[in-house]
Amino acid sequence: MGEILGLGITHYPPLAGRDENMSGILRGTLRDPAIPAELKNPANWPPLMQQEWGSDQGKTMAAEHRKTLLAGLDRIRAAIDDFQPDFVLIWGDDQYENFTEDIIPPFCILAYDTIQAQPWKLKAPGMPGGANVWSESEEFVSTIRGNREGAKFLASGLITEGFDVCYAYRPLHLQGVGHAFLNSVAYLDYYRKGFNHPVVCFSINCYGRRVITFRGGAARFGDTPPAEKLDPPSPSPQRCFDLGAATARVLKDGPYRVAVVASSSWSHAFLHDKAWRLHPDIESDRAFYEALLSGNYSKWRDTPLKDVEDSGQQEMLNWFCLAGAMSELKRTPSWSTFIESYVFNSNKCFAIFTP
């Protein structure tokens, strides 16, 4: 019988950059002429947002935000090391990186033997354009071990369960994988001591209606096309939840020890039109976190896709997969923390669901 460790992390791109650039997404939003001037005035912002912004556009609080995120990542890394999995399964989004105009699969298991990438040449969405926090050059190569047999086992089991997932043995448009996966491993190895656990990347089309139209990134209000010009939708929260539950069933009946990881921040400011893309949807994220703590998984499964899109929670579809898996295993977090932020684009959550 298989063993499953459930984990939730963030792959927040600005963590890879310097503190002075961590509020860069908000600074870009403030240059949008379509946003009313009074809303861009810090004097009219919520108190916590004003506090984070401070007198240096968030640089001081960025150091505190980094410290908090690293504490969560350290705890997750320790849990993985203690568990000693046969492989780490990461649910992550592909943001117009490996999948573009020729195919957008709703779900795809990347059954690679080895992942080699030059992350600083990829120019992935949200990644720092200048120096990174490790001072790594564009020639730096990240090498990650895969587990093709484990990936094939999971794909076969999910197809048997009625989920016609795609799978791939080699990249399509990238030499490597998207930033959701690269950042996850990079942050779990933040101190560059090595990450020797094999990784299976499980790509989710989180961006749906925006993945081609916006190339998985941000846009100004005036550049938003009418709904009929957008792309087809992503898989629904219910489908992602049920996929996670099926993943848990397949793995618990298999021969592997697997750490299943949801990798994303929660609501994203640049997707949250209700707040003019100035800050994330704090209230909605809090409600999901409370439901996660209490095991109210019907709140997760029954949420309509439109609500997720309206709150800028597209990337949370990775977490809907995790919620489905943990619901199937009848688990609630043994440890978790929820980190609210107005200025740094997104709220973040870390969670451990022990066997």
C-alpha positions as CSV (number, residue, x, y, z in Angstrom):
1,M,0.0,0.0,0.0
2,G,1.2,3.5,-0.8
3,E,1.9,6.3,1.7
4,I,0.8,9.9,1.0
5,L,2.1,13.1,2.6
6,G,0.0,16.2,1.7
7,L,1.6,19.6,1.4
8,G,0.8,23.1,0.2
9,I,3.3,25.8,-0.7
10,T,3.7,28.9,-2.8
11,H,5.9,29.5,-5.9
12,Y,5.6,33.3,-5.6
13,P,7.9,34.6,-8.3
14,P,9.1,37.9,-6.6
15,L,10.7,35.7,-3.8
16,A,13.4,34.9,-6.4
17,G,14.2,38.6,-6.7
18,R,15.6,41.2,-4.4
19,D,13.5,42.9,-1.7
20,E,13.4,46.3,-3.4
21,N,11.6,44.7,-6.3
22,M,9.1,42.6,-4.4
23,S,6.2,45.1,-4.8
24,G,6.9,45.5,-8.5
25,I,3.6,44.0,-9.7
26,L,1.7,46.6,-7.7
27,R,4.0,49.4,-8.9
28,G,3.1,48.3,-12.5
29,T,-0.6,48.3,-11.7
30,L,-0.3,51.9,-10.3
31,R,0.8,53.0,-13.8
32,D,-2.4,51.8,-15.4
33,P,-4.3,54.9,-16.6
34,A,-7.6,53.1,-16.5
35,I,-7.5,52.9,-12.7
36,P,-9.1,56.0,-11.0
37,A,-6.4,58.2,-9.4
38,E,-8.1,58.3,-6.0
39,L,-7.8,54.5,-5.8
40,K,-4.1,54.7,-6.5
41,N,-3.5,57.2,-3.7
42,P,-2.0,55.3,-0.7
43,A,-3.9,57.6,1.6
44,N,-7.1,55.8,0.5
45,W,-5.8,52.3,0.9
46,P,-6.7,49.8,3.8
47,P,-4.5,50.4,6.9
48,L,-2.5,47.2,6.4
49,M,-1.8,48.0,2.8
50,Q,-0.5,51.5,3.8
51,Q,1.6,49.9,6.5
52,E,3.2,47.4,4.0
53,W,3.8,50.1,1.5
54,G,5.4,52.4,4.1
55,S,7.7,55.2,2.9
56,D,9.8,53.0,0.6
57,Q,7.2,51.3,-1.6
58,G,7.3,48.0,0.4
59,K,11.0,47.4,0.6
60,T,11.2,47.2,4.4
61,M,8.2,45.0,4.7
62,A,9.5,42.8,1.8
63,A,12.3,41.6,4.1
64,E,9.7,40.6,6.7
65,H,7.5,38.9,4.0
66,R,10.5,36.9,2.8
67,K,11.4,35.9,6.3
68,T,7.8,34.6,6.9
69,L,7.7,32.7,3.6
70,L,11.1,31.1,4.2
71,A,9.9,29.9,7.6
72,G,7.0,28.1,5.9
73,L,9.2,26.7,3.2
74,D,11.7,25.4,5.8
75,R,9.0,23.5,7.6
76,I,7.7,22.0,4.4
77,R,11.2,20.9,3.3
78,A,11.8,19.3,6.7
79,A,8.5,17.3,6.3
80,I,9.6,16.1,2.9
81,D,13.1,15.1,4.1
82,D,11.6,13.2,7.1
83,F,9.0,11.4,4.9
84,Q,11.7,10.3,2.3
85,P,9.2,10.0,-0.6
86,D,9.8,7.9,-3.7
87,F,8.8,11.0,-5.6
88,V,7.3,14.5,-5.0
89,L,4.2,15.2,-7.1
90,I,3.7,18.9,-7.7
91,W,0.4,20.3,-9.0
92,G,1.3,23.6,-10.7
93,D,0.0,25.9,-13.4
94,D,1.5,26.4,-16.9
95,Q,1.3,30.1,-17.7
96,Y,1.8,30.1,-21.5
97,E,5.1,28.4,-21.0
98,N,5.3,24.7,-22.2
99,F,1.7,24.8,-23.5
100,T,0.8,27.5,-26.0
101,E,-1.3,27.9,-29.2
102,D,-0.8,24.3,-30.4
103,I,-2.3,22.6,-27.4
104,I,-3.7,23.5,-24.0
105,P,-4.4,20.3,-22.0
106,P,-6.6,20.7,-18.9
107,F,-4.3,18.2,-17.1
108,C,-0.9,16.8,-18.1
109,I,1.5,14.6,-16.2
110,L,5.1,15.4,-17.2
111,A,6.7,11.9,-17.0
112,Y,10.2,13.1,-17.5
113,D,13.3,11.2,-16.5
114,T,15.3,14.3,-15.9
115,I,14.5,18.0,-15.9
116,Q,17.2,20.4,-17.0
117,A,16.4,24.1,-17.3
118,Q,18.0,27.5,-17.3
119,P,15.5,29.4,-15.3
120,W,17.0,32.8,-15.8
121,K,16.7,32.5,-19.6
122,L,13.0,31.5,-19.5
123,K,11.6,35.0,-18.7
124,A,8.6,33.4,-17.1
125,P,5.6,35.5,-15.9
126,G,6.3,37.5,-12.8
127,M,10.0,36.4,-12.5
128,P,12.5,39.1,-11.6
129,G,13.9,40.9,-14.7
130,G,17.1,41.9,-12.9
131,A,19.4,40.2,-10.5
132,N,18.0,37.2,-8.7
133,V,18.4,36.6,-4.9
134,W,21.1,33.9,-5.5
135,S,23.1,36.0,-8.0
136,E,22.9,33.1,-10.5
137,S,23.7,33.9,-14.1
138,E,21.6,33.2,-17.2
139,E,23.9,30.2,-17.8
140,F,22.9,28.5,-14.5
141,V,21.4,25.1,-15.1
142,S,18.8,23.6,-12.7
143,T,18.8,19.8,-12.8
144,I,15.9,17.9,-11.2
145,R,15.5,14.2,-11.1
146,G,12.2,12.8,-12.4
147,N,10.4,9.5,-11.8
148,R,8.9,8.3,-15.2
149,E,7.7,5.0,-13.8
150,G,5.8,6.7,-11.0
151,A,4.3,9.2,-13.4
152,K,3.2,6.5,-15.8
153,F,1.7,4.6,-12.9
154,L,-0.3,7.6,-11.9
155,A,-1.4,8.4,-15.4
156,S,-2.6,4.8,-16.0
157,G,-4.5,4.8,-12.7
158,L,-6.2,8.1,-13.4
159,I,-7.3,7.0,-16.9
160,T,-8.7,3.8,-15.3
161,E,-10.5,6.1,-12.8
162,G,-12.2,7.9,-15.7
163,F,-9.8,10.9,-15.9
164,D,-8.4,11.1,-19.5
165,V,-5.3,12.9,-18.4
166,C,-2.6,13.8,-20.9
167,Y,1.0,12.7,-20.3
168,A,4.4,13.7,-21.8
169,Y,7.8,12.2,-21.9
170,R,9.6,15.4,-23.1
171,P,9.0,19.1,-23.1
172,L,7.0,20.8,-25.9
173,H,8.2,24.5,-25.9
174,L,10.6,24.6,-23.0
175,Q,13.9,23.1,-22.2
176,G,12.7,22.1,-18.8
177,V,9.4,22.9,-17.1
178,G,7.4,26.1,-16.2
179,H,8.2,28.4,-13.4
180,A,5.6,27.0,-11.0
181,F,7.6,23.8,-10.8
182,L,11.1,25.3,-11.1
183,N,10.3,27.8,-8.3
184,S,8.8,25.2,-6.1
185,V,12.0,23.2,-6.2
186,A,14.2,26.3,-6.0
187,Y,12.4,27.6,-2.9
188,L,12.5,24.2,-1.2
189,D,16.3,24.4,-1.8
190,Y,16.5,28.1,-1.0
191,Y,19.9,27.7,0.7
192,R,21.3,25.7,-2.2
193,K,22.2,22.5,-0.3
194,G,20.6,20.3,-2.9
195,F,17.2,18.7,-3.5
196,N,17.6,15.0,-4.2
197,H,14.0,13.9,-4.2
198,P,12.6,12.9,-7.6
199,V,9.8,15.2,-8.9
200,V,6.8,14.5,-11.0
201,C,5.2,17.7,-12.4
202,F,1.4,17.7,-12.9
203,S,0.3,20.6,-15.0
204,I,-3.1,22.2,-14.5
205,N,-4.6,24.7,-16.9
206,C,-5.4,27.2,-14.2
207,Y,-5.5,30.3,-16.5
208,G,-8.2,29.0,-18.7
209,R,-9.9,31.9,-20.4
210,R,-6.8,34.1,-20.1
211,V,-4.0,31.6,-21.0
212,I,-3.7,32.5,-24.7
213,T,-5.4,35.9,-24.8
214,F,-3.2,37.3,-22.0
215,R,-0.3,34.8,-22.5
216,G,-0.7,33.8,-18.9
217,G,0.1,37.3,-17.6
218,A,-1.3,40.6,-16.5
219,A,-3.0,43.3,-18.7
220,R,-4.3,46.8,-18.3
221,F,-8.0,47.3,-17.7
222,G,-8.4,49.0,-21.1
223,D,-6.8,46.0,-22.9
224,T,-9.4,43.4,-21.6
225,P,-11.4,42.0,-24.5
226,P,-15.1,41.1,-24.3
227,A,-15.9,37.6,-22.9
228,E,-16.5,36.1,-26.3
229,K,-12.9,36.9,-27.3
230,L,-11.4,35.1,-24.4
231,D,-10.2,31.4,-24.4
232,P,-12.3,28.4,-23.3
233,P,-12.4,28.0,-19.5
234,S,-10.1,26.0,-17.3
235,P,-11.3,22.8,-15.6
236,S,-13.8,23.6,-12.9
237,P,-13.0,23.6,-9.2
238,Q,-15.2,20.4,-8.9
239,R,-13.2,18.7,-11.6
240,C,-9.9,19.6,-10.0
241,F,-11.2,18.5,-6.6
242,D,-12.3,15.2,-8.0
243,L,-9.0,14.7,-9.8
244,G,-7.2,15.2,-6.5
245,A,-9.5,12.6,-4.9
246,A,-8.8,10.1,-7.7
247,T,-5.1,10.8,-7.4
248,A,-5.2,9.9,-3.7
249,R,-7.1,6.7,-4.5
250,V,-4.6,5.6,-7.1
251,L,-1.5,6.4,-5.0
252,K,-2.8,4.9,-1.8
253,D,-3.3,1.6,-3.6
254,G,0.1,1.8,-5.3
255,P,3.6,0.9,-4.3
256,Y,5.0,4.4,-3.8
257,R,5.6,6.8,-0.9
258,V,4.5,10.2,-2.4
259,A,4.5,13.7,-1.2
260,V,1.6,15.5,-3.1
261,V,2.2,19.2,-3.3
262,A,-0.2,22.1,-4.3
263,S,2.0,24.9,-5.5
264,S,0.6,28.4,-5.8
265,S,-0.2,31.6,-3.9
266,W,-3.9,32.2,-3.3
267,S,-5.8,35.1,-4.9
268,H,-3.7,37.3,-7.1
269,A,-4.1,41.1,-7.1
270,F,-3.4,41.4,-10.9
271,L,-6.4,39.1,-11.5
272,H,-8.8,40.6,-9.0
273,D,-10.8,43.1,-10.9
274,K,-13.2,43.7,-8.0
275,A,-10.4,45.6,-6.3
276,W,-9.1,47.2,-9.5
277,R,-6.2,44.7,-9.4
278,L,-4.7,46.6,-6.5
279,H,-4.8,43.9,-3.9
280,P,-5.9,40.2,-3.5
281,D,-9.3,39.1,-2.4
282,I,-8.6,38.8,1.4
283,E,-12.1,37.9,2.5
284,S,-12.6,35.1,0.0
285,D,-9.1,33.6,0.8
286,R,-9.9,33.7,4.5
287,A,-13.1,31.8,3.9
288,F,-11.3,29.1,2.0
289,Y,-8.6,28.8,4.7
290,E,-11.2,28.4,7.4
291,A,-12.9,25.7,5.4
292,L,-9.5,24.0,4.9
293,L,-8.8,24.0,8.7
294,S,-12.2,22.7,9.6
295,G,-12.4,20.0,6.8
296,N,-15.4,21.7,5.2
297,Y,-14.4,20.4,1.8
298,S,-17.9,20.9,0.3
299,K,-17.0,24.6,0.3
300,W,-14.1,23.9,-1.9
301,R,-15.8,21.4,-4.3
302,D,-19.0,23.3,-4.7
303,T,-17.4,26.7,-5.6
304,P,-18.3,27.8,-9.1
305,L,-15.5,28.6,-11.5
306,K,-16.9,32.1,-12.0
307,D,-16.4,32.8,-8.3
308,V,-12.8,31.7,-8.5
309,E,-12.2,33.8,-11.6
310,D,-13.9,36.9,-10.0
311,S,-11.6,36.6,-7.0
312,G,-8.4,36.2,-9.0
313,Q,-8.0,32.7,-7.5
314,Q,-7.2,30.9,-10.8
315,E,-3.9,29.4,-9.5
316,M,-5.7,28.0,-6.5
317,L,-7.1,25.2,-8.8
318,N,-3.8,23.5,-7.8
319,W,-5.0,23.7,-4.2
320,F,-8.4,22.4,-5.2
321,C,-6.6,19.2,-6.3
322,L,-4.9,19.0,-2.9
323,A,-8.2,19.6,-1.1
324,G,-9.8,16.8,-3.1
325,A,-6.9,14.4,-2.2
326,M,-7.1,15.3,1.5
327,S,-10.9,15.0,1.5
328,E,-10.5,11.5,0.1
329,L,-8.0,10.6,2.8
330,K,-10.2,12.3,5.5
331,R,-7.4,14.7,6.7
332,T,-7.2,18.2,7.9
333,P,-4.0,20.1,8.3
334,S,-1.7,19.0,11.0
335,W,0.1,22.3,10.6
336,S,-0.7,25.4,8.5
337,T,-0.2,29.1,8.3
338,F,-2.0,31.8,6.3
339,I,-0.1,34.9,5.3
340,E,-2.1,37.9,4.3
341,S,-0.6,40.7,2.1
342,Y,-2.0,43.6,0.2
343,V,1.1,44.9,-1.4
344,F,2.9,41.8,-2.4
345,N,0.3,40.6,-5.0
346,S,-1.1,37.6,-3.2
347,N,-1.9,35.8,0.0
348,K,0.1,32.7,0.7
349,C,-0.7,29.5,2.6
350,F,1.5,26.6,3.8
351,A,0.0,23.4,5.0
352,I,1.1,19.9,6.1
353,F,-1.3,16.9,6.1
354,T,0.5,14.1,7.8
355,P,-0.3,10.4,7.1
